[in-house]
Amino acid sequence: MKSQYKYEQGQETILFNNTAILIGGKPFFLREWFSKGIICIKDLLNENGQLLSFQEFQSKYDLRTNFLNFYQVINAIPKALVTKACNQDKPLKENYLGNRNTKIQLAENIAIDLQKTKAKDFYWLLNKKVNYSFPTGPKKME
């Protein structure tokens, strides 16, 4: 749907469950990091746009984690995503931290409320953008 409605909020720079950031060939999720507000790659960057060192990371987030886990995550992030995160203005963390605002504006006249939307609504969105063409063959077999 993102490509159909041109909805872009930097989803590629989300740290967890990202298919571009793999540890052991699989996307990962660290609950302790998420609970401390570490959501995006930008959260792992300092003010100069460089990745934090292990000591800086621990002091910034007051998180006691294994340095092997830290460097495993840092090395799993592709350089292109780090560059993209540096150039990004402000990550929209409220979309991922459970903010009360659950409406997403997909187009000028299309907004969906994620708490109220059901499967049939998504189905409608997908089918609405499909271009239909009339059959070119005979209408009736004789």
SVG drawing of the C-alpha trace seen along z (x, -y; Angstrom):
<svg xmlns="http://www.w3.org/2000/svg" viewBox="-25 -17 58 38">
<polyline fill="none" stroke="black" stroke-width="0.4" points="0.0,0.0 2.9,-2.3 3.9,-2.3 0.3,-2.8 -0.4,-5.7 3.1,-7.2 3.1,-6.9 6.6,-7.4 7.7,-8.0 11.2,-6.4 10.1,-2.8 13.4,-1.6 15.3,-3.1 13.3,-1.3 15.7,0.9 13.6,3.9 11.9,6.5 13.5,4.9 14.3,7.2 17.4,5.2 18.9,5.5 19.5,9.2 21.3,11.0 21.9,14.7 19.9,14.3 16.8,13.2 15.2,9.8 15.5,9.2 13.7,7.5 15.3,6.5 12.6,5.7 14.9,3.9 16.1,1.5 12.5,0.8 11.4,0.1 14.1,-2.6 12.9,-4.3 15.4,-2.9 13.3,-2.5 15.2,-3.9 18.7,-3.8 18.9,-7.5 18.7,-6.6 22.1,-5.0 23.8,-8.1 25.5,-10.9 25.0,-14.6 27.7,-14.3 25.8,-11.5 28.2,-8.7 27.3,-5.5 27.6,-5.7 30.3,-3.8 29.4,-1.2 30.2,-3.5 28.2,-6.4 25.3,-4.1 25.2,-2.9 25.5,-6.3 22.9,-7.8 20.2,-5.2 21.2,-3.9 20.9,-0.4 23.1,2.4 23.5,4.7 26.1,7.1 28.7,5.4 28.5,8.3 24.8,7.7 25.5,4.0 28.2,4.6 26.2,7.3 23.4,4.8 25.7,2.1 27.5,4.4 24.2,5.6 23.0,2.2 23.9,1.5 25.9,-1.7 23.2,-2.9 20.6,-2.9 22.9,-4.8 23.4,-7.4 19.6,-7.6 19.0,-7.9 21.5,-10.8 19.7,-12.7 16.3,-12.1 14.8,-15.0 12.9,-13.5 11.7,-10.0 8.1,-9.7 8.4,-7.6 4.9,-8.3 3.6,-5.9 5.6,-3.1 5.3,-3.9 1.5,-3.6 0.5,-7.2 -3.3,-7.8 -3.4,-9.2 -4.0,-6.1 -5.1,-7.8 -2.9,-7.7 -3.5,-10.0 -2.8,-7.9 -4.0,-10.5 -6.0,-13.8 -9.3,-12.0 -8.3,-8.7 -7.5,-8.4 -7.6,-5.2 -7.9,-4.7 -5.7,-1.7 -7.7,-0.8 -11.0,-0.6 -9.8,0.7 -10.7,4.3 -9.5,6.6 -12.3,5.7 -11.2,2.0 -7.7,3.0 -9.1,5.2 -11.2,2.2 -8.1,0.0 -6.2,2.5 -9.0,3.1 -9.8,-0.5 -6.4,-1.3 -6.6,1.6 -7.3,0.5 -10.0,2.4 -10.2,3.0 -13.2,4.3 -13.0,7.7 -11.9,7.5 -13.4,10.9 -16.9,11.7 -19.6,11.1 -21.6,14.2 -20.6,17.5 -23.0,18.7"/>
</svg>
